[in-house]
Amino acid sequence: MMSVRPAAARGHSTFDWLDSRHTFSFGEYQDPAHMGFRALRVINEDRVVPGAGFGTHPHRDMEIITWVLGGALEHRDSLGTGSVIRPGDVQRMSAGSGIQHSEFNASADEAVHFLQIWIVPERTGSEPGYEQRRVEFGAGDGLRLLASRDGRAGSVTVHQTVDLYAGRLAAGATAAHTLADGRHAWLQVARGAVTANGQALAAGDGAALSGVERVELRAAATTEVLLFDLA
């Protein structure tokens, strides 16, 4: 079974410095029918104007993954870590027992466009942590593992039984992922257009898949997707 979450149905927050689209309930946008999917709690698609960003603020008991689509995002936190995240970098911040951080557009003249993802951890009160890795995509790579519980294949480690994959597909290219028994998938189209198990999806669309053995993708244009394999 597949349930599609159209891009146009997402929540929307806009300020003079931020345009944010919420796949699931977030902040002042609350929809009891869309509170997350399995352990996946938040997918926000954010665009931040040059020189602006989120000032220092707290988090706890959440696995936060940042995936930049365009521009550069500067991160600083109370662990003393700081970095600039660019397309192809995956960052994981485990808020655990408590952390404070800030995120700012690292450019003075270019907007930054990114996805911020929240995953509910398997336990609360764990030690906060931070990790960032570079992911290289080659021709025909299909889906690349970004995050996993065991940190395999160079992925960042999340404290939940979730595998997160990214795919960058040329028009006409295909990719597939097999789900183990009892697993579910969430597909988020970051850009482009794709068919998933025969269902056409466009940029910003999401889809929940349950009770299926395989997710089969075919790009209708140059496309970037995120695929979550969830308990």
Salt bridges, closest charged atoms under 4 A:
ASP19 OD2 - HIS12 NE2 2.83
ASP19 OD1 - ARG21 NE 3.40
ASP31 OD2 - HIS34 ND1 3.07
GLU45 OE1 - ARG10 NH1 2.81
GLU45 OE2 - ARG47 NH1 3.45
GLU45 OE2 - HIS113 NE2 2.71
ASP61 OD2 - ARG60 NE 3.54
GLU63 OE1 - HIS159 ND1 3.22
GLU74 OE2 - ARG76 NH2 3.00
ASP77 OD2 - HIS75 NE2 2.73
ASP89 OD1 - ARG134 NH1 3.01
GLU103 OE1 - HIS101 NE2 3.92
GLU122 OE2 - ARG123 NH1 3.22
GLU122 OE2 - ARG149 NH2 2.66
GLU131 OE1 - ARG92 NH2 2.73
GLU131 OE2 - ARG133 NE 3.02
GLU136 OE2 - ARG134 NE 3.51
ASP141 OD2 - ARG144 NH1 3.48
ASP150 OD1 - ARG152 NH1 3.10
ASP163 OD2 - ARG152 NH2 2.78
GLU216 OE2 - ARG214 NE 2.98
GLU224 OE2 - ARG168 NE 3.63
GLU224 OE1 - ARG191 NE 3.03
ASP229 OD2 - HIS177 NE2 2.75
ASP229 OD1 - ARG183 NE 2.67
